[in-house]
């Protein structure tokens, strides 16, 4: 189950997605670069980990028109939403939404994790 809500009151600003089996929440990575050195080796810069580097992809099969209209509304009118899922509660920037082959995809970029 995935809950999305606007950070301020909006009668149309909340939705719960229950059928999101192919959604992606668990991908994490570290900031860093790998550079070749003149002696034939490599140098690795490790910038650490931040929840802000994560992307949440919500995938809903057989979405209703209301599901799509909600995602479209959020992308058009909000720069931040609160997302609650199995990985935690996040403040996110709604990037894109798309519907193709009866599959709704909603991409959110994490700004920060709101819970411990």
Secondary structure by P-SEA (a helix, b strand, c coil): cbbbbccccccccbbbbcccccccccbbbbbbbbbbccccbbbbbbcccccccbbbbbbbccccaaaaaaaaaaaacccbbbbbccccccccccccccccccbbbbbbbbcccccc
